[in-house]
Amino acid sequence: MTEPALDPAPDAAAEAAEYSGVEDERLRLIFTCCHPALNQPAQVALTLRTLCGLTTREIARAFLEPEPTTAQRIVRAKQKIRAAGIPYAVPPRDALPERVEAVLAVLYLIFNEGYAATEGDALVRTAIAEEAIRLARVVAALLPAHPEAGALLGLMLLHHARRATRTDAAGALVPLERQDRGAWDRAMIAEGAARLDASIAAGARGPYAVQAAIAALHAQAPTAAATDWPQIAALYRRLLALHPSPVVELNAAVALAMATEPARGLEWIARLEAGGALAAYHLLPAARAELERRAGQVKPARASYARALALVRHPAERRYLEARLRELADG
């Protein structure tokens, strides 16, 4: 598979659109690159690197793995393509369903990089997030028989509705509970919730639908105190059953703590720490610090914030953690 030409001749582009049913050129290339002869992680990594412009570091962050591991994954995928003589060919309409799961994963990870950038001064990369939303709209319209596409679109909209409030004037991260809910994009929240409802009515029960349901509970709560944490905790248990991962476990632990008491979340986080899978993930000690602060454990919270600061990369998140540490020092 050679790298695609991004500007094919008009006649060839029209023929490819007719053959595949995918009018959008960028999306057609993504479907083409997500070849089922590769395993899904390889499809996604190769597509993100070759077509979507993400760096190896950004892809590694998305996979929560060391950068050399991601680089090797991409190299192996290219080697398999060459060795097996896998053709770079636009798939026909009837082959799209077997590729849609990988395509949705690509769009999800593109959006995540726009929602919370790996590096750079800005935490939110609006143009990247909006391109992911645009492509998700096309997929949802193209494949209505796959309701998870609509659920993913709903998830993106519900998160992106908060884009203007996620950093302060100094560029520091603002956590959800401290965001100005009056500045959230209510029209986008309404559309996201409607997309979620329609996808559930059509049978969506997968990870994107569950994540969108969690996002909707956050977005529709009139205040942080009114958040339905018991329901969010139950949804995270469902997500953990569908998509078990240490990151989902961490989120589930925090939700449990918010629904019950900090001690229960801290016990779960301690088990995650003992497992070591999130040893380099700054949000693990950051979450511990937040729960310790809520429990009135000031000295342990300071130590946990310090550990998070030793691991964090993005300056917006660093500034937030530094501010939290100062608050404890001043308190």
N, C-alpha and C positions, 0 to 999 in steps of 0.2 A: 504494500500500500504506500504509494508516494503521497507527499503532502498535497492537499488540494489547491487548485487554482481558485482564488477568491473571486475572480472576475471572469467567469467563462463567457464565451461568445453568446450573444443574445439568443440565437437559434438553439444552441445547446442548452441554455438555461431554461428556455420555454419547454423544450422536449423533456428535460429532467423533471420539471414541475408537473407536466402532464403525466409522466410515467409514475412518479412517486405520490402525486397528490399533495405535495408539500410546496406551496407557492413561495414561502419565505426562503431565500437563498441560504442565510446563515443556519436556519433550522434544518434545512435539507442536508447541509454539510455535517451537522451534528448527528443526524440519523445515519448518515453514511459512515461516519467514523465509529459509531457504536456497533461494531461488527460482532455478531454472536459467536464467532469462532474464538474470540477472546473472552476471558472471564470478566465479570462486570467491573471489578476494581481496575483492571487493566484498560477496559473500554473507557471508563470515566477519566482515569488519569491521563491517558493518551489524548482524549478529546479536549480536556481542559488545557493541556500543554500546547497541543498542535493548533487547535482552532480558536480557543477562547482567550488565549493570551495570558493565562495565569502562569506565574513563575513556579519553579519546582518547590521553592520554599512555601508559597501560598498553597500549593496542592498538598504538600506534606502536612501543613497545619490542618487542612480539611480532613485528611486521613488520620490525623493525630499519630504521626509516625516520624522518625528521623528523616531529614532531607535525603541522605544517601539511599535510604530504603525506597523512597519515592522515585529517585533518579534511576535506580536499578529496575523498578517496576516498569517504568517507561521504556527503558532500553530493552528489557526482555520482551515487551509487547511488540516493539519494532522488529526485533529479531524473529519472533514467531511469524509476523506478517511476511517477512522476506522468505523465511525457510518454507513456509506452507504455501507461498504464492497466493496469499489472500488478495483478491482484487479490490481495488478502490472503486466501487460501483454504487451508484445511487440505488437504494432498495426500491422494489415495486411497492404499490399501495398495500398489498396483502402481507408484506414482510414488516410493516411498521409496528404492529402489535408486539412482536417478539423483541423489538428494540426499545420500546417505550419506557420500560423500567430504568434502563441505563440513561436514556435521554432525560428523564425526570431527575435522576440523581445528579446529572451534569448541571441542570438548571438550578437545582437546590443549592449546590455548592457554589455556583456562580453568585447566586443571591447572597449566600452567607458571606462571601468575600466582600460584597458591597455593603452588607449590613454591619459587619465588624471586620475592618481591614486587618490584614496580617501585619503590615508595616506602613510607614508614611505618617504625615502629620494629622490627616483627617481620619477619624474612626469610621465615619460613614462615607462610602464611595457611591454617591447617589446615582451616577450614570450607569454603573455596573448593575446596581440593584434594579434600576428601571428597565435595563435591557433584559434581565432575567424575567421580570414581570411581563414584558412585551412578548417574549418567546413562550412563556407559560400560557398566555392568553391564546396564542396560535395553536399550541398543542391541545389545550382544552377544547377549542372549537373543532380541531381536526379529528380528535379521537374521543367523541362523547361517550363511547362505550367503555372508556377507562376513567371512572370517576375520580381516581386518585390524582389525575391531572388537574381537575377542578379543585380538589382539596389542596394541592400544592399552591395553586394560584391564590386561593383564599388565605393560606398561611402567609405567603409573601405579602399580600395586601395588608393583613392585620399587623404584621411587624413594621412594614414600611410606613404605615400611618403615623408612627411615632418618631419618624426620622428627625424632625426639627427639634425635638426635645431631648435627644439622647446625649448631647454634649452641651456644656455651658459656654459662656462667652470666652472663657480661657481655653476651651478645647478639651476640658476634662470630661470623662464619662459621667453621666447622670444616671443612677440606677432607676429602675422602673418605679419604685415606690416614691421617688422624689421628683419625678417628671411632672411637668405642668399639663395635666390632662385636658385643660381647656384649649391647649394648642395642638392637640392631636387632630389628625385629619378624619373628621367624623364621617364624611362621605365615603372615604376609602375603607373605614372600619365597617360601615354598613354593607358595602359591596363585598368585602372579605367574608363577613358573616353570611351573606346571601349565597356566595359561592360555596361555602362550607355546607350550609343547609342543603343546597341542591346536590352536592356530591354525596352527602350521607343518604339523601332520599334515593339516589341512584345506586347505592350499595357500597360506597367507599367506607372501608373499615381498617385501612392500613395506616402506616406510620404518619403519613402526611395529614390524614384526616384527624388523627389523635393530636398531633402537634397543633393543628389549626384550632381544634376545640380548646386546647389549653390557651393559645394566644387570644381566642375570642373571650374567654373568661377574664383574662387580664384587661383586654381592651374595652370591654363593656362594663367593668366595675366602675362605679362613679367615683370611688375613692380607693386608695390603697387598702384602707382598713376594711372596706366592703368586699375585698377579693374573696372568692369562694375557694379557699385553700383546701378544704376536704375534698371537693370535687376535682381540683387540680391534682391532688395527691393520688386520687383514684385513677385519673387519666394517665399519670406517669407510671403507675403500676401496669396499666394496660400497654403503654408504650414499651415498657421494659420486657413484657412478654412477647411483643411483636419484634422488637429490635434491641435485644440485650447488648449493652455496651457500658463501659465504666462511666462515660459522660452522662448517659441517661440515668444511670444509678445515682450519680452526684446530684443531678437535678431532682430526682425522686427523693433523695435524702433531704434536700432543702425544703421541698414541698411538704414532706412529712413533718419536718420541724415546724414549719409555719402553720400547719393544720393542727398540731398537737403541742409540743414543747421542744425547745432547742436541744435538750438532752437526747431525744430520740434520733434527731438528725445527726448529732455529733457522734453517737454510737455507730451509725451507718458509715459516716465519713471515716471513722477510725478503721473500720474494716476495709474500706477502699484504700486507705493509706497503707495498710498492712499488705494488701495485694500488690502494690507497686506499679500498677498499670498507668496511673496518672502522676507518676513521680515528677515529671517535668511540666505538668499542667498547672499554670498559676491559679486557675480558678478553684482548684481543690483547697489550697490553704486560704484563699480569699473567702470561699464559702465557710470554711471552718471559723475564720476570724469573725465573719458577720454573725454567725450563730453564737460564738463565745461572747461577742459584744452584747447581743440580745439577752444572754444568760447572766450578764453582769460579771463575766470573767475577764477583767480588764488586762491583767498581765498576760494570760495565754493569748488573748486576742492580739495584743501588740506583737507577740512573737509570731503569730500566724500571719499577720499583715507583713511583717518583715520577710517571712519566707516567700510570700506571694510576690513581693517587690523584687526579690532575687531572681524570680523566674519570668516576670512579665516582660513583654517586648514592646507593646504599643504605647506611645507616650500618653495618649488620652487615658488609658487604663492605669498607667503609672501615676499620673497626676491624681486620679481618683483615690487610689490606694494610699498615696502620700497624705492626702487630705484626711482620709479616715484615720490614719495613724496619728496625725496631729490632733484630731478631735479627742482621741483617747488620752493623749499626753496632756491636753489642756483641761480635760474633765476632772 
